[in-house]
Amino acid sequence: MFSKGGFYNDRVSTQIVNDPLSKIKAVLSTHERLIVWSPGSPDPDFLAGAEVLRQMGRLHNCHIDILGAKPLSLEVNRRLVHDFSIPYRVIRQRDLEGVSGIIVIDYAKATPPAMAVDLPVLLHIDHHQAFIEDKGAENRILDLEVGAVSTLIADWLLQCQEKWCQYILESCATILYYAIQVDTDALLHASPRDRTISDHLRSMVNESWLKKNLKIRLNVFQRERVEWGLERAVNHEGTLLCGLGLLSATERDLIAITSDFLVKRKGIELTAVFALIHTKEHLTLDVSLRSKSKRIDLYDLIQKITDEGGARPFKGAYQINMDYFLPLLESDLLWQIIEESTRFHIISALKPELKQKIWSPISSWLKNLGRFFSPD
Ligand SMILES: [Mn+2]
């Protein structure tokens, strides 16, 4: 039966869901066409969770499209989508025909696509700290303990597995297992629930696919770029700040991968890896934060800098729109300014008392700036 659902507006009050699986089944069985929507850069956790929800939708005669704001970045995501035929695509106006609601997963804000602000966000499933000023979804399933949304979705899949055909079940188990591994750094930051669910999934996965794909390999360009960044990186009392320069949108995930890699190094407590990400029309500063300790409140850190970001224990990220600087895309000076200001914001958000200390390198680029504008 087709249901139009409510309209998304300021007055939507979010329900915290007590029985997630029943709520999801209720949503899927009262709508004919929905979208699972990614406002951010889709990673394995989003892609796996969205695909399993799509399969759940099929059991309830609900067609689900998996749509996002951005093209897939990085080879690992493209391989996942290819090998498991996950129908991810960037949203187009015609994708919204007949759609009666939105499900947002693995993203801190339950924001509908700009071209569909009237559609209700029926479900918001996430494991990041929620934004206070967020208008919210009609129903929120938020679990800050788990290391991946895929853990929650795998739990529901395991509860209703009797209806699934063997091939679909194996595919779903494999992608969820893979996503949990990626999101928890091979269970390094896993909660007891992540581990229990992973153990359950393990007996159902496609072992040979996992064996081939669990190791992340960088290509020559990516390796050289990380080496370039490391030569310029600054280690400020255990906080490693590493800029990777200008990257195309398809290389965006290199930031998170590098941050994951560097935080494991000895003597490093926190990493901030950042780059300017460009498409034809847009320029964004993307920052990926990783910490070794739960004591470092990355949510609080990001909130001091911007509200365009999200965090959970050990992981966080934020973005700053830089479209105004597009004409200076290739300029070394632009990168120098971005690099210094990003270091400055992060260090002073961490330790306000240090503002004075780190002002010196910044004043040196101010001097360079003077030379740039001088007549000779
Ligand atoms: Mn996630």
Residues whose N, C-alpha, C, O or C-beta is under 5 A from the ligand:
A	BS01	MN	D45 D106 G147 A148 V149 D183
